[in-house]
Amino acid sequence: MDFGLSEQQSAIETSVKKICARFDDSYWSKAEEEARFPAEFHAAMAEGGWLGVTMPEELGGAGLGVTEAAIMMHTVAAGGGGQSAASSIHINLFGPHAIVVHGSPEQKRRWLTPLIEGKQKACFGVTEPDAGLNTTNVSTFAAREKGGYRVRGRKMWTSTAQVADKILLLTRTTPREECERPTDGMTLFYADLDRSKIEVRRIHKLGRNAVDSNAVFIDDLFVPEADRIGEEGKGFSYLLHSLNPERVLVASEAIGLGRDALRRAAAYAKERVVFGRPIGQNQGIQHPLAECWTKLESAWWMTLRAGWLYDQGLSCGAEANAAKFLAGQAAFESATRAVLTHGGMGYAREYQVERLFRESILPRIAPVTEQLILSFIAEKVLGLPKSY
């Protein structure tokens, strides 16, 4: 077994670190306070060729695997920008996966090239207010008509829709009650985000305010048949291809954020002197920080294992879910401990850990809850009866 990064993987880490170093704490604080998309960071990553790390080489991408994407996103999140940095480019890595696998050559050229070049941005329209994690319950409907479909419905928690040009849209094309299975009758589109037919309403939220989340209202949107991905009615199965890669990427981002919070906490503990000694000399500070390191490290190797399994074409559902579970908890604990280590100053924006703390809750609840992960592992790994 080789537990080290390859030369190529180490080069990815080094190159992305250099880009992240150009965007300091003040940049991310300002983007957070102004609720402004980090366009300069997005452009720098595009210029470096990183928005196409998992895209086909013939389109200008790097054609690399989920493992390399995870290493890249871990580096991005650890570079000071946390979830705000990671989420600004996250959709490029997992969102278009259905297009990569099931899109026609013409669709790939038309859709993926602008994403790789950073000339277009996309958002992910799947979650709905009355469906949540029960994706088969989506009610957004695409009715067939001459030349395409007429779409009406509502999506929730659609990130980057304020700045997006395109929307990856999961719809029903056959009512659920008319389908043999709940997963049938769902169709995936990659549509223009036509703001004359789509209202994007920003959700005010706890953290990661540099990257917007939205309620999206779709009213009478015409989508040409040429913008349908694959076959009608097969959208749910196409969507499944991106679920495990997304869990791996979310895990890697969470660990990056957690490691940044831990780094800041350890640095403060060495500098802060109370009662004539640095607080980092006290075991009451040392031990919780050391424990955070062990949990982040464990989650990181589970994440890399899940990525490796996926890239080898092997089953990785349990590992990808476990990685997301472990990483989310480890990041949250590390960010919480970072605030507590800073004491009163942990509550001040100047030291950044409060921002990381607010962002650290996100990978615990999205894109799938911890409870559903545990139910999945109980059923698929331990052979226990299905609970939902």
N, C-alpha and C positions, 0 to 999 in steps of 0.2 A: 504494500500500500504506500502511496505517495501523498502525504498530507500537505505538501508545500504548493504554493502557487507556481504555475508555469512561467516561463520567461514572458510570454505574451500577456498573461494575466497580471503579472507584476508591472508590466509596461502600461497597461490600462490604468491601474491604480495610480501610478506616478503621473501620467499625463492628465488624468482627471483632477488630481490634487492641485496641479498647477493652475488649472482653470478656476477651481474653487477658491484658491488663495487670492484671486483678483477681486473677490466679493467679500468684504469684511463685515464685521458685526453691524456697523452703522448702516450698511446697505440693506441687510435683512431686517433690521429694526425699522427702518424707514418704509420698506415695502409692507411690513406688517401694520404699522401705524396708519399708513395711507390706504391700506387694502388695495394695493397696486400690484398687478401681475409682474413678476420679475423678468421683464422682456429682455433686458440686457444679458441676464444669465442664460436664458433660453437661446438667445442669438449666439452667445459664446459657445455653448454646447453644440449648436448646429454647425458653427464654423469649424469646430474641432472634429466634426464627423460623428459625434456620439449619438445623435438622434436616430441613427440607422444601425445601431450596433447589432440588432437581431434581424435586420432586413436583408433581402437578397442582394448579393454583390452586384448583379447585373443592373440593379437600379441605383447603385451608389451606396448601398449599405455595406456593413462589414461581414454579414453572414455568420455571426458568432452565436454561441449558445446562450441559454438562460443563465448558466453559471457565470459567464463573462458579464452579462447584463447585471447580475446580482452584485458582482464585485464593483462594477461601475456605480450602481445606485447606492451601495453601502458607502463608497467614497464620497459621493455627492452629499448624502445625509450627514456624514461625519464632518463635512467641511465647514460647518457653521450655519448652513441654511436650513438644516433639519428637514421637516416635512414640506416646508414652503419650497425649498429647492427641488426636492425629490418629486413632489407632485406636479411641478411645472413641466416635467418631461416624462412622467410616469406613463401617461397614456400612449406615448410613442412606442413603448416597449411591449406592452401586452395587448392594448386595445385593438390594433390592426392585425392581430395574429390570425383571425378568421379570414382576413383578406389574403394574407400570405399563403395560407393553406388552401383556401377554397375560391379565391378570386381568379378571374380570367387573366391572361397576360395583359390584355388591354386595361383592365381595372387596376391591376398592380402598377402599371406605368402611370396611369392617370391619377391614382390616389396616393400611392406610397412615395413616389419621387418628391412631391411638394412637402410631405411630412419630413422626409430625410433632410431636405435642404432647409427646413425651418421656415418655408414660405407659407405654409398653412398650419393651423392648429385644429385638433379634433377633440371632441368630448364624447362621453360614453353614456348613452341613454338607455339604461336597462331598468334600474330600480323604479318602482312606482309606490305611491303613498298607501295604496290598499293591497299591495303584494309583498313588499319588503323582501325577505330572503326566500319567500315562496315564489320563485320566478315564474312557475307555470301559471300563476294567477294573474299575470299582466293582462290589462284590458285595452291598452293602446291598440287600435285596430287599423289595419291597412286594407281598404276595400279595393278590389281590382276594378280598373276601368281601362278604356282604350289607351294603350301606350305606357301604362304604369299602374300606380296605386294612389289612392287618396287616404291620407293618414290623419287620424284624430286621436288625441289622448293626452296623457300627462305623465311626466317623468319627475323623479325626485333625487336630490343629492347628486345632480349632474355637475361634476367639477369642470372648470375652465370654460363653461358655456358662455360666459361674458365676453371671452376673447376668441372663441372657436369659430372656424369657418365651416366645419363639417361636424356631423353627429352620427355616430354608430348607433343605430336604432333597432331595438328588438320590439317586434310587434306580433300581434295575432293576425293571421290571414284566414283562419278557420276558427269559429267559436269553440271554446274548450269543450262544451257539452256535445259537440258533434265529432269530437276526436276519439279515436280508440284509446289513446293514452294521453295523459295531461301534457306530456312533452311534445306531442305532435301539434301541427298547425301553427307553428311559430316561425316567423321569417325575419331575417336580418338584412338591414339596409345600411348603406353608407351615403347619407343624404346631405345636400346643402343645408346649412343652418339659415334658412330663409326667415329673417326677422319680421317680415310682413305677415308670416303665417305662424311663427313661433315666438311666444313671449318667454323671456328669460328673466326670472325674478330671483334676485340674490337672497340667500339665506344668511342672516347674521348669526355667527357661530362663535364658539369658545376660542379657537385658535386657527392657525394656518390661514390667516386672513389675506395673505398675499395671493393665495390661489382660491378663487371663488368656488362656492357650492351653490346650487340653484334648484328652484322648482321650475320646471319647463312645461309650458302649456302649448300643445300642438293643435292647431285648428285649420283643417282643410288644406294640409300640406300635400302637394302633388310630388310624388317621387317616381321618376322614370324607371321603367323595367331594367334599364341598363345599370341602375344603381342598386339593384338587388344582389346580395352576395349568395352565390350558389343557388340551390333549388328552393322553390317555395315550400314552406312547411318544415324545413330542416334546420331552422335557425338555432333552436335550442342545442342541438348536437354540435353545431359549429361553435357556439359560445363556450361549450365545455372544454374545447381545446385550449382556451386561454386561462382557465381557472387555476390550475396548478402553477403555471408560470407566474400568475399574479400573486399567489400566496408566497412564492419564493421571493419575489421582488419586494413585497410589503415587509416580509421578515427582514430582508437585508437592509431596507431603509430604516426600520425600527432599531435594528442593532447599531447602525451608523449614528442615529440620533442619540441612543443610549450611551455609546462610547464617547461622543462629544460631551454630553452632560457629565459623564464620569471624569473625563479629562479636566474639565473646568472645575469640578469639585475638588479633585486632588491638588490642582494648582493653587486653589484658594486656601486649602487646608495647610499647605506648606508656607504660605505667606502670612496668614492671619495669626497674629500673636495675642494670646490671652493668658493672663497670670504668668507672664514672663516666658512662655513657651508656645511654639506653633501648635495650633489645635490638631494638626495631623499627627502629632506625637502621641495623642491620646487614643487608646484602643477603642473607646466609644465612637470615635470618628473612623479609625482605620478599618475596623472589622466590617461594618456595613458596606463601606466602599469596596473592600476586598471581595465581599460576597457578591456585590453587583458585578464585579469583573468575572467571577466564575460563571455566573448565569448568562452574561452576554457571550462569553466565550463558548459555552455549551450550545447556546442557540445558534451561534455563527456556524459551527461545524455541522449541525443538523441542517441548516439552510444550504450549505455547500453540498451536502450529501443529496438533498432533495433535488438541487439543480443538476448535479451530476447524473442522477438516475433519469431525470427527464431528458437530458441531452443524449443519453444512451438508448432512449426509446423504451425504458423500463418503467414498470409501475412505480409511481411516486406519490400517490394520493395521501397516504398516511404520513409520509415524511414531510410533504409540503404543508399539510395542515398542522403537523406538530411543530414545524419550524415557525410558522406564523404565530401559533399559540405561545411558544416559549419566548420568541422574540418580542412579542407585544408586552408580555408581563415583565420581561427583563428590562426593556426600555423604560416602561412606566416606573418601575422600582428605582432605576438608576436616576431618572430625571427627578423623581420625588426626593431621593437621597441627596441629590445635588442641591436642591433648594434648601433642605434641612441643614446641610453642611454650611451653606452660606449664612444661615441664621436669618436675621432681619434683612440683610442685603439680598438674600435669595428672592425676596418679594419685590425687589427693585428691578426695573427693566434694564438698567445699566449692565447687569451681570449676565443677561441673556438666559439664565437657567429657568426663569419663570416662563419665558416663551417656549423653551423646549419642554417644560413640564406640561404646559397647555396642549402642546402638539402630541405629547406622548400617549395620550388617551386614545388617539385616533386608531392606531393599529390594533388596539384591543377590541374595537367594536366594528371595524370595517376591514376588508369587504365581507367578512363573515364573523359571527359572534363566537366567543370561546365555547359557549354551550353547544352550538351545532358542531363545532370541531370535535368536542369530546364525544358527542353522540355518534359522529361518523367513525371515530376510532373504535368506540365500543362495539359498533356493529361490524365494521369491515375488518378490524384486526382481531378483536377478542371474540367475535362470533356471537355477540349478544343480540337479543331481538331488537328490531327496528323500533325506535321510540317516537318517531314523528312521521 
